[in-house]
Amino acid sequence: MARRPAVDLSTRLGSVALPNPVMTASGTAGHGHELADHLDPASLGAVVVKSLHAEPWDGNPAPRVHATPAGMVNSVGLQGPGVEAWLERDLPPLLATGARVVASIWGRTVDEFARAAELLADAPAEVVAVEVNASCPNLEDRRALFAHSTSATTEVVDAAAAAGRPRWAKLSPNTPELPDVAAAAAAAGAEAVTVANTVLGMVVDVEARRPLLGAQRGGLSGPAIRPVAVRAVFDAHEALGDVPIIGVGGVASAPDALEFLMAGATAVQVGTATFSDPRAPARILRDLGRWCDRRGVSRIDELIGVAHG
Ligand SMILES: Cc1cc2nc3c(=O)[nH]c(=O)nc-3n(C[C@H](O)[C@H](O)[C@H](O)COP(=O)(O)O)c2cc1C
């Protein structure tokens, strides 16, 4: 029988204690309970569900996803059932797996964020945190995503307090202001920042001579963006000091996850890798334990930020 690695993988993000640092990334594992066909959702640190608007939302026209070298572009456009339907229909089967759940919310205005957060106020305690997806378009400022502005980020993190549980702010890698935005999110009460969402991108269909995605523009994810995301985590760690960072962007293996931890992340999320291998988050978790065990690392937390020297 294989020996279990004697490594303490537990970690803490502000007031949220997790058994290990590997989560799913929002929007890449359905509503979460679908994962149970491939892995035990309760074995992960947490399952982060697809971003929820207060109301049902149709998302963007097809096509919405397209494979690119070492990644994919998507313009799913935050399709979802709305918080109430999610609480009633999608959350119970996920909770039945024993998973710790993180509810991601989005809005087009600060009020819409507040409404989504209010609707989560009575959610069960197993919804351990709310991830505020600040990397979505701000209707009141057409040029920008909320997370491209320190003040707009402050406002949406503040609005999410209505959920009455720990808040994490999911940021955009598409701005050089990311460290300042991360600091603003923390000052507004975010207990952790998630770094980062997709990199803005697009693909042209040369035969049709038109943008390939229905929404024209999309977000690039997968291994292609990992160095961008690792650098964003490195920068954010320098700016934030002790504020926990959740690294996300192209994690497909344990060494990928370790890059983020060493750059300063306390935990990681696995997104695009789950599409080609639905077991990816569980495999990465297992291999992280093995990696630490082989190198005599007794607590994974020892590795956080070591690349800063
Ligand atoms: C198809 C798809 C849908 C996504 N939907 C969401 C979403 O609803 N909310 C969110 O915050 N991020 C969403 N993301 C971004 C991911 O959570 C993640 O930040 C990004 O893809 C980078 O990680 P990865 O390279 O591991 O996929 C989505 C990504 C993909 C590919």
PDBQT file of the ligand as one rigid body, heavy atoms in Angstrom, charges set to zero:
ROOT
HETATM    1  C1  LIG A 401     -15.036  28.882 -19.797  1.00  0.00    +0.000 C 
HETATM    2  C2  LIG A 401     -14.578  29.782 -18.669  1.00  0.00    +0.000 A 
HETATM    3  C3  LIG A 401     -15.537  30.383 -17.857  1.00  0.00    +0.000 A 
HETATM    4  C4  LIG A 401     -15.132  31.213 -16.811  1.00  0.00    +0.000 A 
HETATM    5  N1  LIG A 401     -16.088  31.796 -16.007  1.00  0.00    +0.000 NA
HETATM    6  C5  LIG A 401     -15.693  32.569 -14.948  1.00  0.00    +0.000 A 
HETATM    7  C6  LIG A 401     -16.654  33.101 -14.057  1.00  0.00    +0.000 A 
HETATM    8  O1  LIG A 401     -17.859  32.867 -14.164  1.00  0.00    +0.000 OA
HETATM    9  N2  LIG A 401     -16.202  33.889 -13.042  1.00  0.00    +0.000 N 
HETATM   10  C7  LIG A 401     -14.864  34.152 -12.833  1.00  0.00    +0.000 A 
HETATM   11  O2  LIG A 401     -14.507  34.854 -11.885  1.00  0.00    +0.000 OA
HETATM   12  N3  LIG A 401     -13.932  33.626 -13.664  1.00  0.00    +0.000 NA
HETATM   13  C8  LIG A 401     -14.324  32.853 -14.702  1.00  0.00    +0.000 A 
HETATM   14  N4  LIG A 401     -13.373  32.299 -15.526  1.00  0.00    +0.000 N 
HETATM   15  C9  LIG A 401     -11.937  32.566 -15.258  1.00  0.00    +0.000 C 
HETATM   16  C10 LIG A 401     -11.295  31.440 -14.441  1.00  0.00    +0.000 C 
HETATM   17  O3  LIG A 401     -11.903  31.277 -13.181  1.00  0.00    +0.000 OA
HETATM   18  C11 LIG A 401      -9.785  31.702 -14.245  1.00  0.00    +0.000 C 
HETATM   19  O4  LIG A 401      -9.606  32.902 -13.522  1.00  0.00    +0.000 OA
HETATM   20  C12 LIG A 401      -9.040  31.831 -15.573  1.00  0.00    +0.000 C 
HETATM   21  O5  LIG A 401      -9.572  30.954 -16.554  1.00  0.00    +0.000 OA
HETATM   22  C13 LIG A 401      -7.541  31.548 -15.426  1.00  0.00    +0.000 C 
HETATM   23  O6  LIG A 401      -7.324  30.264 -14.877  1.00  0.00    +0.000 OA
HETATM   24  P1  LIG A 401      -7.042  28.949 -15.786  1.00  0.00    +0.000 P 
HETATM   25  O7  LIG A 401      -5.974  29.308 -16.747  1.00  0.00    +0.000 OA
HETATM   26  O8  LIG A 401      -6.657  27.887 -14.804  1.00  0.00    +0.000 OA
HETATM   27  O9  LIG A 401      -8.340  28.644 -16.485  1.00  0.00    +0.000 OA
HETATM   28  C14 LIG A 401     -13.748  31.452 -16.584  1.00  0.00    +0.000 A 
HETATM   29  C15 LIG A 401     -12.793  30.828 -17.400  1.00  0.00    +0.000 A 
HETATM   30  C16 LIG A 401     -13.191  30.000 -18.420  1.00  0.00    +0.000 A 
HETATM   31  C17 LIG A 401     -12.132  29.342 -19.270  1.00  0.00    +0.000 C 
ENDROOT
TORSDOF 0
